[in-house]
Amino acid sequence: MKYKILLVLLATVCCFNYLPEVEIDLSAPPRQRWKESVRTVLTLYGYDNSFGPVFQFHNDNTFSILAPEDYTTIANAIRKNFPEYTLELEGIVEEFNRPEVTFEYMAAWAYFHEIGHITSNITECTGVLLSIGDQVIHGRNMDQYPGQARNIVLHLTIKKDGKYLGESVDWYWFKVGFVTLLKYNVASLEENWRFGDPLSKNQLLTFIQQGVPSLAWAYRDVLVNEKLNTFQKVVSYLEQNPVACALYNIIGGTSKDQGVIISRDPFEIYPTISLSSLPQGQNGFKYLVQTNYDHWLPDPEDDQRRTIAENLLAKMQNNLLNEFGVYAVMDTYPIHNEGTFYTVIMNAKYNRLIAFGQPSITLSDE
């Protein structure tokens, strides 16, 4: 059966978009670390079919709330509080070599997700944790806009001091951080948008000036911090680290029932939901699903992704209690939808990350 599943996965590769692979060496000089990533995208697709329309879309829809002095405020805060990331962002600006791509502009992108909580209501991302036997399989869909951002998605392998630390798949890696991450021998991690308490621009700028890091930098801290070397240590860290906007952390571990959903907000504290606290299913498996809404609330009528995924998992047959079965759930509409950029299947027990670049799909009446 395992060989059949592998053959099916290989046979479907032609249906997916190519995801370029780049190695990030965190031991390299900071200005050099991300330049190959920028070059890779520009060589493959050109600026006008990748970064150009993406920047314009989010200038109109995400950064429209920012005044010129706000860009300066964010840039100054990063220079003061994060000198290493400052050099990395400067290197990215150098590689673009375009007048509109300044350090101040890249600094705003570092806090893209946080700024989006003020100006955008885009629903994005689905995470699934399936505990079966002695492992937890983690499915992750990334949903965003515009469509040209699919040409920015990279599959990154990250190393430091000659040691490979983990892998990431992302489209806004140019924030010099990660929102999808497999830390080898420790955990799989996914950050999802959360509709939480309203956030004002002044509140966010205060958080940034106080040194609250971009949410993408939290996973980078997890990756490089050698003390965060167990699932439970990672969970404890991400339950307490400072955040500047509402979000979810979906985390899978290396052992049976190691899976949690952490609901975060800069203003309130919420309980963590755990696979280990769920009753065993009739078929000997457990699951959790997270989209963009709190578990104690029902899905909105116009966004049933969590409900649909839970129903699919509840009815899953024994021969699909594996990575292919999780992929099948992630590839079902509307879990895979118009804005889905990629699907990732992670298994921390086996240090496995399988990445699929996804095309847009729309429900048809036919």
C-alpha positions, 0 to 999 in steps of 0.5 A: 500500500505504501508503494501505491501511495507513493506512485499516486503522488508521483503520478500527480506531480504534473498537475502542480506548479513548479516550486523552485528550490533555494538553499539559505545559509544563515552562516553566510554574511547577512546581506548575501543570504537571500540574494539568490532567492530574489535572483531565482524568482526574477530569472524565472518569471521577471519582475512584471510577472512576480514581485511587480503586481504583488507589490502593487496589489498590496500597496493598494489593499494592505499598505494603503493605511500607511503614511510616508512617516509610518514607513520611516517609523517601522524602518527605524524600529527594525534598524534599532531592534533587529540589526541582523535582519536589517542587514538581510533586508538591505541585501534584498534591496540591493538585489532588486536594485529598483527605486521603488524597492527601498529599505523602508518599503521592505521594512513594511513588508516585514510586518505585512501580516500585522498591517493586514489585520488593520486593512484587509479581511482576506481569509487564508490558510487551512491547517490539518493535524492527523494523529495516526499510530506513532506519528502526526501528519500535518497538512498546510494550505496557503491562500493569498492574493494576487495570483502572480504571488504563486511565482514568488513561492520558493521551497527553502532548505535552511542550514547554519554552520554546516548543519541543515536545520529544516525546510520552509515553503513560502511566498513572503520569504523576503520578510526574512522569516517563515510562516511554514516550517519543518524543524528537523527532528522537532516539529512542523509549524504553520501560522494562520491568520486569526480574526481577533480583536480590532487592531489600530495603526497606532497600536501596531506602530507602538508594538513595532517600536517596542521591539515586538518582532514580525510573526515570521521571525518567531518561527525563525527563532524556533529554527535557530534556537538550539534550546527549542529542541523538543515539541513541548519547548516549541509549544511553550515558547509560541504560547508566550512570545510577544505578538503584534496581531491575532494569529494561530500556531498549528504545530505537529510533533515527532510522536503520537498525539503531539499536535496543538493549535495555539490561539494568540492575540496581543490583548488576550490569552486563550487555551491551547487545543491539543490532540492529546486531550481529544478522545480516541476515534473509532478507527484509532486516529485523532485530528484537528483542523484550523482555518481563520476562526476560533474553535469555540465559534461555528464556521461562518455560513460563507466559509465552511472550510473547517467544517468540510475538512472535519467531515472528510477526516471523520469519514476517512477510510483506513487506507487513507490514514496517511500523508496521501489522505491528508493531501486529499483533504487539502486538495478538496474545494473549498479547502483548496480554492481560488487563492490557494498558492501551495499545499505542504504535507509535513511529517516531523517524525520522518523529517519529511516535507512534500510541497505542491505549487497549487493552481487556482480552482473555482467551484463549477456549476457543471 
